[in-house]
Amino acid sequence: MIKVNNIKKSFGEPPIEVLHGISFEIPEKQFVSITGKSGSGKSTLLYSMSTLDHPTSGEVFFDGVEIASMSDKEVHEFRNLKMGFIFQFHYLLPELSALENVLMPARRTGQHTVRYQRGVELLTQFGLSNKLDRLPKQLSGGEQQRVAIARALIQEPKYVFADEPTGNLDSTNGEIVMNLLKTATRDGNTTVIYVTHDPDFAALADKRIVLKDGNLSATEF
Protein backbone atom coordinates (compact mmCIF):
# COMPACT_ATOMS: atom_id res chain seq x y z
CA MET A 1 0.00 0.00 0.00
CA ILE A 2 1.06 3.57 -0.68
CA LYS A 3 0.04 6.27 1.76
CA VAL A 4 0.57 9.94 0.94
CA ASN A 5 0.07 12.23 3.93
CA ASN A 6 -0.22 16.01 3.54
CA ILE A 7 2.36 16.31 0.76
CA LYS A 8 3.46 19.85 -0.08
CA LYS A 9 6.02 20.85 -2.70
CA SER A 10 7.55 24.26 -3.35
CA PHE A 11 10.00 25.55 -5.92
CA GLY A 12 12.11 28.69 -6.25
CA GLU A 13 13.13 31.55 -4.02
CA PRO A 14 10.97 32.96 -2.64
CA PRO A 15 9.28 29.54 -2.64
CA ILE A 16 6.14 29.02 -4.70
CA GLU A 17 4.00 26.16 -3.46
CA VAL A 18 2.92 23.81 -6.25
CA LEU A 19 1.29 21.06 -4.17
CA HIS A 20 -0.89 22.19 -1.28
CA GLY A 21 -1.17 19.37 1.24
CA ILE A 22 -2.32 16.26 -0.64
CA SER A 23 -3.32 13.04 1.10
CA PHE A 24 -4.61 9.68 -0.20
CA GLU A 25 -4.04 5.94 -0.02
CA ILE A 26 -3.55 3.42 -2.83
CA PRO A 27 -4.20 -0.28 -2.07
CA GLU A 28 -2.13 -3.02 -3.66
CA LYS A 29 -2.51 -4.17 -7.27
CA GLN A 30 -4.30 -1.02 -8.44
CA PHE A 31 -4.21 0.76 -11.79
CA VAL A 32 -4.26 4.43 -10.83
CA SER A 33 -4.37 7.56 -12.96
CA ILE A 34 -3.33 11.06 -11.92
CA THR A 35 -5.21 13.61 -13.99
CA GLY A 36 -5.84 17.34 -14.14
CA LYS A 37 -5.26 20.32 -16.38
CA SER A 38 -1.79 21.41 -17.46
CA GLY A 39 0.01 22.97 -14.51
CA SER A 40 -2.16 21.26 -11.90
CA GLY A 41 0.84 19.45 -10.36
CA LYS A 42 0.40 15.94 -11.82
CA SER A 43 4.05 15.18 -12.59
CA THR A 44 5.24 16.99 -9.45
CA LEU A 45 3.04 14.70 -7.37
CA LEU A 46 4.24 11.58 -9.20
CA TYR A 47 7.89 12.48 -8.69
CA SER A 48 7.37 13.47 -5.05
CA MET A 49 5.68 10.19 -4.16
CA SER A 50 8.00 7.95 -6.20
CA THR A 51 11.33 8.83 -4.49
CA LEU A 52 12.62 10.60 -7.62
CA ASP A 53 12.13 13.93 -5.82
CA HIS A 54 11.58 14.95 -2.21
CA PRO A 55 8.42 16.69 -1.04
CA THR A 56 8.98 19.94 0.81
CA SER A 57 6.90 18.57 3.66
CA GLY A 58 4.56 15.67 4.34
CA GLU A 59 5.08 11.93 4.38
CA VAL A 60 5.10 9.07 1.87
CA PHE A 61 4.77 5.49 3.12
CA PHE A 62 5.32 2.28 1.18
CA ASP A 63 3.94 -0.76 3.01
CA GLY A 64 4.01 1.17 6.28
CA VAL A 65 7.60 2.41 5.96
CA GLU A 66 8.17 6.13 5.55
CA ILE A 67 10.60 6.91 2.75
CA ALA A 68 12.20 9.75 4.73
CA SER A 69 13.21 7.24 7.43
CA MET A 70 15.33 5.26 4.97
CA SER A 71 19.01 5.89 4.34
CA ASP A 72 20.12 6.86 0.84
CA LYS A 73 21.40 3.31 0.34
CA GLU A 74 18.07 1.82 1.45
CA VAL A 75 16.12 4.13 -0.87
CA HIS A 76 18.42 3.21 -3.76
CA GLU A 77 17.95 -0.52 -3.10
CA PHE A 78 14.20 -0.13 -2.70
CA ARG A 79 13.99 1.77 -5.97
CA ASN A 80 16.06 -0.82 -7.85
CA LEU A 81 14.21 -3.85 -6.51
CA LYS A 82 10.65 -2.65 -5.95
CA MET A 83 10.04 0.12 -8.48
CA GLY A 84 9.86 0.61 -12.23
CA PHE A 85 9.75 3.92 -14.06
CA ILE A 86 8.35 4.88 -17.47
CA PHE A 87 8.57 8.34 -18.98
CA GLN A 88 7.16 10.15 -21.99
CA PHE A 89 10.50 9.61 -23.75
CA HIS A 90 11.85 6.07 -23.69
CA TYR A 91 15.45 6.88 -22.64
CA LEU A 92 16.82 3.69 -24.20
CA LEU A 93 20.59 3.45 -24.50
CA PRO A 94 21.27 3.80 -28.24
CA GLU A 95 24.23 1.42 -28.34
CA LEU A 96 22.35 -1.47 -26.71
CA SER A 97 19.86 -3.87 -28.27
CA ALA A 98 16.23 -4.01 -27.20
CA LEU A 99 16.89 -7.00 -24.95
CA GLU A 100 20.04 -5.47 -23.48
CA ASN A 101 18.09 -2.31 -22.65
CA VAL A 102 15.38 -4.35 -20.95
CA LEU A 103 17.96 -6.14 -18.82
CA MET A 104 19.70 -2.95 -17.62
CA PRO A 105 17.86 -2.72 -14.25
CA ALA A 106 18.64 -6.39 -13.59
CA ARG A 107 22.29 -5.80 -14.47
CA ARG A 108 22.49 -3.07 -11.81
CA THR A 109 21.43 -5.60 -9.16
CA GLY A 110 23.49 -8.49 -10.54
CA GLN A 111 20.37 -10.40 -11.67
CA HIS A 112 20.70 -10.04 -15.45
CA THR A 113 21.54 -13.73 -15.94
CA VAL A 114 18.56 -15.05 -14.00
CA ARG A 115 16.28 -12.41 -15.55
CA TYR A 116 17.38 -13.08 -19.14
CA GLN A 117 14.52 -15.43 -19.97
CA ARG A 118 11.99 -13.06 -18.42
CA GLY A 119 13.32 -10.32 -20.68
CA VAL A 120 12.78 -12.52 -23.72
CA GLU A 121 9.29 -13.43 -22.52
CA LEU A 122 8.31 -9.78 -21.91
CA LEU A 123 9.44 -8.66 -25.36
CA THR A 124 7.65 -11.63 -26.90
CA GLN A 125 4.49 -10.75 -24.99
CA PHE A 126 4.85 -7.19 -26.29
CA GLY A 127 5.05 -8.36 -29.90
CA LEU A 128 8.80 -7.84 -30.30
CA SER A 129 10.08 -11.43 -30.41
CA ASN A 130 11.72 -10.83 -33.78
CA LYS A 131 13.42 -7.59 -32.66
CA LEU A 132 15.36 -8.62 -29.58
CA ASP A 133 18.68 -7.67 -31.19
CA ARG A 134 17.50 -4.44 -32.83
CA LEU A 135 18.99 -1.13 -31.72
CA PRO A 136 16.54 1.60 -30.63
CA LYS A 137 17.05 3.51 -33.89
CA GLN A 138 15.80 0.43 -35.75
CA LEU A 139 12.50 0.45 -33.84
CA SER A 140 9.40 2.59 -34.26
CA GLY A 141 8.32 5.00 -31.53
CA GLY A 142 5.68 2.60 -30.30
CA GLU A 143 8.15 -0.27 -30.24
CA GLN A 144 10.69 1.81 -28.32
CA GLN A 145 8.09 2.60 -25.67
CA ARG A 146 7.17 -1.06 -25.38
CA VAL A 147 10.83 -1.84 -24.75
CA ALA A 148 10.83 0.85 -22.06
CA ILE A 149 7.81 -0.77 -20.39
CA ALA A 150 9.49 -4.19 -20.50
CA ARG A 151 12.54 -2.60 -18.88
CA ALA A 152 10.33 -1.19 -16.10
CA LEU A 153 8.81 -4.64 -15.49
CA ILE A 154 11.94 -6.80 -15.72
CA GLN A 155 12.47 -6.89 -11.93
CA GLU A 156 8.82 -7.72 -11.31
CA PRO A 157 8.43 -4.49 -9.31
CA LYS A 158 5.68 -3.93 -6.81
CA TYR A 159 5.23 -0.34 -8.00
CA VAL A 160 5.47 1.22 -11.45
CA PHE A 161 5.34 4.99 -11.95
CA ALA A 162 4.63 6.31 -15.45
CA ASP A 163 4.72 9.98 -16.47
CA GLU A 164 2.66 10.53 -19.63
CA PRO A 165 3.74 7.15 -21.07
CA THR A 166 1.65 7.69 -24.23
CA GLY A 167 2.56 11.35 -24.75
CA ASN A 168 4.71 10.76 -27.84
CA LEU A 169 2.55 8.03 -29.37
CA ASP A 170 -0.36 7.93 -31.79
CA SER A 171 -3.71 6.67 -30.52
CA THR A 172 -3.15 3.08 -31.68
CA ASN A 173 0.23 2.70 -29.99
CA GLY A 174 -1.03 4.61 -26.98
CA GLU A 175 -3.80 2.08 -26.53
CA ILE A 176 -1.32 -0.80 -26.84
CA VAL A 177 0.91 0.75 -24.16
CA MET A 178 -1.98 1.33 -21.75
CA ASN A 179 -3.27 -2.21 -22.20
CA LEU A 180 0.21 -3.58 -21.47
CA LEU A 181 0.36 -1.57 -18.24
CA LYS A 182 -3.14 -2.65 -17.27
CA THR A 183 -2.13 -6.27 -17.80
CA ALA A 184 0.79 -5.78 -15.40
CA THR A 185 -1.67 -5.15 -12.56
CA ARG A 186 -4.06 -7.90 -13.60
CA ASP A 187 -1.53 -10.68 -14.12
CA GLY A 188 1.19 -9.65 -11.67
CA ASN A 189 1.53 -8.14 -8.25
CA THR A 190 2.12 -4.61 -9.50
CA THR A 191 0.51 -1.29 -8.68
CA VAL A 192 0.74 1.13 -11.61
CA ILE A 193 0.39 4.88 -11.07
CA TYR A 194 0.37 6.94 -14.25
CA VAL A 195 0.00 10.59 -15.20
CA THR A 196 -2.17 11.27 -18.23
CA HIS A 197 -4.03 14.19 -19.78
CA ASP A 198 -6.07 11.85 -22.01
CA PRO A 199 -9.59 11.28 -20.59
CA ASP A 200 -9.95 7.93 -22.37
CA PHE A 201 -6.75 6.59 -20.81
CA ALA A 202 -7.68 8.06 -17.42
CA ALA A 203 -10.98 6.19 -17.60
CA LEU A 204 -9.12 2.85 -17.75
CA ALA A 205 -7.97 3.30 -14.15
CA ASP A 206 -9.31 1.49 -11.10
CA LYS A 207 -8.84 4.71 -9.18
CA ARG A 208 -8.46 8.30 -10.40
CA ILE A 209 -6.61 11.01 -8.51
CA VAL A 210 -7.75 14.37 -9.86
CA LEU A 211 -5.73 17.53 -9.21
CA LYS A 212 -6.77 21.15 -9.60
CA ASP A 213 -4.27 23.98 -9.05
CA GLY A 214 -2.09 21.81 -6.81
CA ASN A 215 -4.98 20.58 -4.69
CA LEU A 216 -6.68 17.21 -4.55
CA SER A 217 -9.93 17.82 -6.39
CA ALA A 218 -11.25 14.27 -6.13
CA THR A 219 -10.39 10.61 -5.81
CA GLU A 220 -12.67 8.51 -7.95
CA PHE A 221 -13.19 4.75 -7.88
ABEGO torsion letter per residue (X at the ends): XBBBBGBBBBBEOBBBBABBGBBBBBBBGBBBBBBEBBGAGAAAAAAAAAGABBBABEBBBBGGBBAAABBAAAAAAAAAAABBBBBABAGBBAABBAAAAAAAAAAAAGAAAAAAAAAAAAAAAAGAAAAAABBAAABBAAAAAAAAAAAAAAAGBABBBBBGAAAABBAAAAAAAAAAAAAAAAABABBBBBBBABAAAAAABABBBBBBGGBBABBBX
